[in-house]
């Protein structure tokens, strides 16, 4: 079974503990309140389950680090302490020293578990098949548990051992580790783009009658009769040439307008979209859980 340091397995592990950090918490014996040492690290398995606290026994045994199974620890964030369950100084001295440079194998963990499997720590249940002595005193349900015989320790196979075999060492004490999560609803705003309409822009041709003034010239014949100054003077026969059918021809011209059409650029129409910013407010009913504490007259401290 491979074990990892918590920080190597999950670098952001503090977020799961609401910012709390187990490392650095003082370790005390439960009942006597004697300081044992300090938590220097946490070891987890492949699935991230807590298995051991690495405890620096600087107050008891200087310079020695040992493993404390999570089932033998109770974490109290109210006082920032870790309480050991049933750890004695003699056990601490018997525990093998933890060296992070060495790999943790089954044999090493068995040495650790062997120390915590002290016979006085185990209570054997009465088997249903065992006959009760009629002369023996009746069982008192409030009496202290009967200790197992000396030298009796659980035995497990190397290949089939799992941490679930020993909940006393690796199971969290649910009574001492309870968490209530309070939830609340929040409004999460998002935007959805939808089509609200369509603008169509095109061109069409309109016809109109355009008028233009073109100056033109026209020729015409003007016949003017005048009396010469030598009128009444006799002329010679040769000069007076009487000829029948004499005609004078004059060409007359006029200008006519020649109009053609040409296309000219009149204007440009530029089409674009602009975005107007606006704020839309909406409201919804949200729910929030609050803590109800019913402690009677017992003192409760909230942090």
Phi, psi and omega in degrees: 000120184273137178243147181232152169291141184301319182292328177285325181285320181216094184302329181261038185294336182296334179296331179285345180247028178054039178088352179285151177231123181288327180297135181096349178288144176286145180251127183232152175283137180284129180104302181272345179060030178271133182285129182264315183176212184222143176286120180257341179192171178229138178249134180235161179270191184296336181263004178086010178282136177296132177239319182219149163257131175273115186251126175272112183275049182296334182274332180263302183233104189299130173081005182253134175245137181227168178260134177245112178303143185297333178289344178260017181232147174229118184266126179240101181287342180295328180242007180053054179224156170242125180258131177273144181253106174079019178269125179250168179295324179296319177296318180300323179289328182279341183293139176292144181290139179271128177233114184292347178280345179258147179284148178265110178252180183298320182297317179296316180295327177294325176295321177294312181295327180298326179289319181283347177270048176294140184304328181288348180270354185245138177243120181274129177288153178284125179289142181294335182277350181280121180290140178276140178287117181295339180271352181285158180294147179297150181289134177260116182295341180265358182287161180293147179299150179276131181285151177288155178300150181298142178086357180270115177226150179295147176238138182226158178271141183300317187283337185250002184288136172227160180295338179290345179294334184232078178298338178294335180260326190238000178268136178290138176283101185297333180292328182262352180231084180241139181227128173251127178259126178260129183248155174216153177265141177231152178276120178253116184270136173218165182238142177236126182275125180226155182278126180253350180172186182211134177249123179253126182237123180215190180233149171219163185252127174251144178255147180211162178259117180259140179243139179221138180265120181243115177288129180235159179245140176232136177266145175218159183261129178248120177260120183235123177258127181228156177262117182292167183288332180261026178300139180091000180269137182288142178240162182283165182293327181290327182283327180273091183261102180271116180231138183274136173077020178289130184230139175253126182250130179232127177279134179247132181237156173213155179265139174243144180291136177247103186249129174229165182249136175230145180268134178235146175291123182264311179195167175246141176245115180259129182245127177209167179248143174237151181253124176263132179271138179210158178243124180249126180259137176222162182219146177219160177273124180246155180248152179214135178272137175241154182274129174252119181249120177242094184248006184064234179257010181283142180288134179234132178247124178251138179239000000 
